[in-house]
Amino acid sequence: MPHFSSRFAGKTVVVTGAGSGIGRATAERLAAEGARVVASDIDPARLDAVELGAAGVKVAGDITQAAVVASVFDACEGRLDGLANVAGVMDGFLPIAEVDDETWDRVLAVNLTAVMRCTRAAVRLMEPAGAGAIVQVASEAGLRGSAGGVSYTAAKHAVIGLGRSAAFACKGTGVRVNVVAPGGVITGIDATPRSEKGFQSVMTVLMAAAPGLADAGDIAAAITWLLSDEAKNVSGAVLASDGGWSSI
Ligand SMILES: NC(=O)c1ccc[n+]([C@@H]2O[C@H](COP(=O)([O-])OP(=O)(O)OC[C@H]3O[C@@H](n4cnc5c(N)ncnc54)[C@H](O)[C@@H]3O)[C@@H](O)[C@H]2O)c1
């Protein structure tokens, strides 16, 4: 049983995608370390199972809807110390020649536009308070062209740009913004291929270059460190947690 500190005692932290995988591990670790966690997920049944302690708040809804974003940040009651933008979906490995507009729009809406809206809402609460930390979850697909379909890859590259731009804009305000780029992680994410060609191309590179799969807790460790005051000198960073894959 790992020993957790009380790094987040008295702090309020929003976690999107908190119902499963990396988001759930992050939300539960933050709660175990003393945070009041505001947990968001589109799936109410998943959210029900998340253990946040008595102080936790659960907001079920689709984070691409502006009203849901408003409910999540209203639940912070004016105080927000951290935000982990974890919610994300994959794209069936559809390459450029095969991608349909519906897949592109949905993947960009969840993996990028919702991240911008949540980040904007968080910065508006944090800047007047002069403190706060935000972490975007990108992916190995944000660092290279060979780790997903075109929609997922474009969205994850853009999330890195969003994180860097926000870090630059918040410089000197006390608000930090960083990005975690996981390699392969064992989670509940739907990775069903919808393109044989796209899937095989990614798998060929992955089998040759990628190390084994990580646990969601490994990624939660990186996210919570960046959210904590221990990382107070770190902003605008892209932290790969991928067993060294990005070094190749
Ligand atoms: N699993 C991996 O190998 C891996 C690798 C790199 C990056 N990532 C990224 O990590 C993040 C978390 O993924 P995971 O693997 O833990 O997946 P997961 O499916 O286990 O968890 C993601 C959660 O987000 C929720 N969600 C999806 N769309 C939503 C929406 N519109 N509104 C609110 N909630 C929504 C889902 O219901 C789910 O509970 C994603 O951004 C993903 O792209 C995952």
The ligand as a Gaussian input file, in Angstrom:
#p B3LYP/6-31G(d) Opt

LIG

0 1
 N       -4.636000       4.630000     -22.197000
 C       -3.587000       5.044000     -22.910000
 O       -2.780000       4.221000     -23.388000
 C       -3.344000       6.516000     -23.105000
 C       -2.124000       6.905000     -23.680000
 C       -1.865000       8.253000     -23.879000
 C       -2.800000       9.191000     -23.508000
 N       -3.987000       8.793000     -22.964000
 C       -4.930000       9.850000     -22.613000
 O       -5.253000       9.760000     -21.248000
 C       -6.546000      10.313000     -21.032000
 C       -7.372000       9.350000     -20.204000
 O       -7.554000       8.170000     -20.951000
 P       -7.717000       6.718000     -20.296000
 O       -6.822000       5.814000     -21.061000
 O       -7.628000       6.783000     -18.826000
 O       -9.206000       6.386000     -20.807000
 P      -10.522000       5.872000     -20.073000
 O      -11.501000       5.635000     -21.174000
 O      -10.208000       4.744000     -19.158000
 O      -10.966000       7.150000     -19.226000
 C      -11.404000       8.320000     -19.856000
 C      -12.653000       8.822000     -19.163000
 O      -13.073000      10.021000     -19.828000
 C      -14.482000       9.991000     -19.903000
 N      -14.952000      10.827000     -21.004000
 C      -14.852000      10.574000     -22.333000
 N      -15.457000      11.528000     -23.031000
 C      -15.957000      12.411000     -22.133000
 C      -16.711000      13.596000     -22.255000
 N      -17.099000      14.057000     -23.442000
 N      -17.066000      14.257000     -21.117000
 C      -16.689000      13.790000     -19.911000
 N      -16.003000      12.656000     -19.743000
 C      -15.631000      11.976000     -20.844000
 C      -14.836000       8.533000     -20.117000
 O      -16.188000       8.246000     -19.737000
 C      -13.815000       7.832000     -19.235000
 O      -14.332000       7.557000     -17.933000
 C       -7.121000      10.607000     -22.415000
 O       -6.983000      11.980000     -22.688000
 C       -6.254000       9.775000     -23.337000
 O       -6.191000      10.324000     -24.634000
 C       -4.277000       7.488000     -22.749000

